[in-house]
């Protein structure tokens, strides 16, 4: 019995993903680029072409400069830490230890929670005086700290939330990669006298590089597209110390209703992510081992 799909249906199924990608990715990006060359319309005047004026405004935007610094610090703080923590957790659950299934569930549980729920959980954790963080500090005689209300701790406090939530997801990828490492390579290294640490750094870690490329790119994108738990936890404060790029785009576009400048900021974010992704692939892919 011939079970092949009709040619027309097969063509539709092949074209549909491309159409969705164009409709929800490429077209919005193209519209953002075009809108960035026009000014913001109002009820009294239509939008008009202004050329590069919106991009010139980027250079004079002091708040944008602070937001870019915050976003850079956030990415530098969360991406490497989440990757290292994910590798450590993957090594732990990959070992033949009792309770491994429970450990996998507990490590992965934060990933399944919505970010809004996670933000509210950590709001209670950081609450000065009554939160768990203050209780732990009180054991050591340290006065309660308003982690989210101080300019020197608000951004770092949000970094801890992101690492706690994302490391479990990245652990799954590293666990799959660890289980795919050929056992004969590790056995050969042990026969040559290599210890567990040497086996990991000389045999296992190089084979994890393709997974690290994938995880690093996704972690970097997540770091720049974060907005929900900023809204819930700090609203970018105090004094813009925790404002990130996507949150700034959100406030400009929907708070100030400046759609033209919001489109310009969106183009800037897409350009930054594209450059960083290319840089990551170029750096990490040079010595990657594929099988």
C-alpha positions in Angstrom: 0.0 0.0 0.0 1.4 3.4 -1.0 1.4 5.6 2.1 3.3 8.6 0.5 1.8 12.0 1.1 0.2 13.9 -1.8 2.7 16.2 -3.5 0.7 19.3 -2.6 0.4 18.4 1.1 4.1 17.6 1.2 5.0 21.0 -0.3 2.7 22.8 2.2 4.4 20.9 5.1 7.8 21.8 3.9 7.0 25.5 3.2 4.9 26.1 6.4 7.9 26.3 8.8 9.7 28.7 6.5 6.5 30.8 6.2 6.2 30.9 10.0 9.9 31.9 10.4 9.5 34.7 7.9 6.2 35.9 9.4 7.3 35.9 13.0 11.1 36.5 12.8 12.4 38.0 9.5 9.4 40.3 8.8 9.3 41.9 12.3 13.1 42.4 12.2 12.8 44.1 8.8 9.9 46.3 10.0 12.0 47.3 13.0 14.9 48.3 10.7 12.5 50.3 8.5 10.8 52.0 11.4 14.1 53.1 12.9 14.5 55.5 10.0 11.2 57.3 10.8 10.2 59.5 13.7 7.3 58.7 16.1 3.9 59.6 14.9 1.3 61.4 17.0 -2.4 62.3 16.8 -1.5 65.6 15.2 1.2 64.7 12.7 2.1 61.5 10.8 5.4 59.8 11.0 8.1 61.2 8.6 11.5 59.9 7.4 14.3 61.2 9.6 17.3 59.1 8.3 19.8 58.4 11.0 18.5 60.7 13.6 17.3 57.9 15.9 20.7 56.3 15.7 22.4 59.6 16.6 20.0 59.7 19.6 21.5 56.4 20.7 24.9 58.1 21.2 23.5 60.8 23.4 21.3 58.5 25.5 22.9 58.3 29.0 20.4 55.8 30.2 21.2 53.5 27.3 24.9 53.6 28.2 24.0 52.5 31.8 21.7 49.8 30.5 24.4 48.4 28.1 26.9 48.3 31.0 24.3 46.5 33.1 23.6 44.0 30.3 27.3 43.4 29.7 27.9 42.7 33.4 24.8 40.6 33.6 25.9 38.4 30.6 29.5 38.1 31.9 28.2 37.1 35.3 25.5 34.7 34.4 26.7 32.9 31.3 30.0 31.4 32.5 28.6 30.7 36.0 25.5 28.9 34.6 27.7 26.8 32.3 30.2 25.8 35.0 27.3 25.0 37.4 25.5 23.0 34.7 28.6 20.9 34.0 29.2 20.3 37.7 25.5 19.2 38.2 25.7 17.0 35.1 28.8 15.3 36.4 27.1 14.7 39.7 23.9 13.2 38.3 25.9 11.1 35.8 27.9 9.4 38.6 26.7 6.2 40.0 25.4 7.6 43.3 22.3 6.8 45.3 19.5 9.2 44.8 20.5 10.3 41.3 16.9 10.4 40.1 16.0 12.7 42.9 19.0 15.0 42.2 18.0 15.2 38.5 14.5 16.2 39.5 15.6 18.8 42.0 18.2 20.3 39.7 15.7 20.5 36.8 12.7 21.7 38.9 13.6 25.5 38.7 13.6 25.3 34.9 9.9 24.1 34.8 8.7 27.1 36.9 7.5 30.2 35.1 9.8 33.2 35.5 7.1 35.3 37.1 6.7 32.6 39.8 10.5 32.4 40.2 10.7 36.1 40.6 8.0 36.1 43.3 9.8 33.3 45.2 13.0 35.2 45.2 11.2 38.4 46.2 10.4 36.6 49.5 13.9 35.2 49.7 15.4 38.7 49.4 12.8 40.5 51.6 14.8 42.6 54.2 14.2 41.5 57.7 11.8 38.6 57.0 13.3 36.9 54.0 15.4 33.7 54.1 18.5 35.6 53.1 18.1 38.0 56.1 17.6 35.0 58.4 20.8 33.3 57.2 22.7 36.6 57.6 21.3 37.0 61.1 22.8 33.6 62.1 26.2 35.2 61.5 25.3 38.4 63.1 25.0 40.4 59.9 22.4 43.1 59.7 19.6 42.6 57.1 20.4 43.8 53.6 17.9 45.2 51.1 19.4 43.2 48.2 17.0 44.6 45.6 16.9 48.1 47.0 20.6 48.9 46.8 22.5 50.0 43.7 25.4 47.8 44.5 23.5 44.6 45.0 20.4 44.7 42.8 22.0 43.5 39.6 24.0 40.7 41.3 20.8 39.6 43.1 19.0 39.2 39.7 22.0 37.3 38.4 21.6 34.7 41.1 18.0 34.2 40.1 18.9 33.6 36.5 21.7 31.2 37.2 19.5 29.2 39.6 16.8 28.9 37.0 18.9 28.2 33.8 21.6 25.9 35.1 19.2 23.0 35.4 18.2 23.3 31.8 21.8 23.4 30.6 22.5 20.4 32.8 20.2 18.3 30.6 22.3 19.1 27.5 25.6 18.3 29.3 24.2 15.1 30.8 23.3 13.9 27.3 26.7 14.9 26.0 28.5 13.1 28.9 26.6 9.9 28.2 27.6 10.1 24.6 31.4 10.2 25.4 32.9 6.9 24.4 34.0 4.9 27.4 37.0 3.4 25.6 38.6 6.9 25.4 38.4 7.3 29.2 39.6 3.8 29.7 42.6 4.4 27.5 43.5 7.6 29.4 43.2 5.7 32.7 45.5 3.0 31.4 48.1 5.7 30.6 48.0 6.7 34.3 45.6 9.7 34.1 43.6 10.5 37.2 39.9 11.5 37.2 40.7 15.2 36.9 43.1 14.7 34.0 40.6 12.4 32.2 37.9 15.1 32.5 40.1 18.0 31.3 42.0 16.1 28.5 39.3 13.7 27.3 35.8 14.7 28.4 35.9 18.5 28.3 37.1 18.7 24.7 34.3 16.4 23.6 31.8 18.7 25.4 32.8 21.7 23.3 30.0 21.4 20.7 27.5 21.4 23.6 29.2 24.3 25.2 28.8 26.3 21.9 25.1 25.6 21.9 24.6 26.4 25.5 26.8 29.5 25.5 24.9 31.0 22.6 21.5 30.3 24.1 22.6 31.5 27.5 23.9 34.8 26.0 20.6 35.3 24.1 18.7 34.6 27.3 20.8 37.2 29.2 19.9 39.9 26.7 16.2 39.0 26.2 15.4 39.0 29.9 12.5 41.3 30.9 9.8 39.6 33.0 11.7 39.1 36.3 13.1 42.6 36.0 9.6 44.0 35.9 8.5 41.9 38.9 11.6 42.3 41.1 13.1 45.8 40.6 11.5 47.6 37.6 15.0 48.5 36.6 15.8 50.3 39.9 17.2 51.6 42.0 18.5 54.4 39.8 18.7 52.1 36.7 21.2 49.9 38.4 19.3 46.7 37.4 17.8 47.9 34.1 18.7 45.6 31.2 18.4 46.2 27.4 15.2 44.4 26.7 13.5 46.0 29.7 14.7 49.4 28.4 13.2 48.6 25.0 9.9 47.6 26.7 9.7 50.9 28.8 10.6 53.1 25.8 8.2 51.3 23.4 5.2 50.6 25.6 5.8 53.0 28.6 6.8 56.1 26.7 5.0 55.1 23.5 8.1 56.0 21.4 7.8 53.2 18.8 10.4 54.7 16.5 13.1 54.8 19.1 12.0 51.5 20.4 12.5 50.0 16.9 16.0 51.6 16.9 16.9 50.0 20.2 15.6 46.7 18.9 17.9 46.9 15.9 20.7 47.6 18.2 19.9 44.6 20.4 19.6 42.3 17.3 23.0 43.6 16.0 24.7 43.0 19.4 23.3 39.5 19.6 24.3 38.7 16.1 27.9 39.9 16.6 28.2 38.0 19.9 26.8 34.8 18.5 29.2 34.9 15.5 32.1 35.7 17.9 31.2 32.7 20.1 30.9 30.3 17.2 34.3 31.5 15.9 36.1 31.2 19.2 34.6 28.0 20.5 34.3 26.2 17.2 37.9 26.4 16.3 38.9 23.5 18.5 35.5 21.7 18.7 35.5 17.9 18.4 32.5 16.5 16.4 31.7 12.8 15.9 
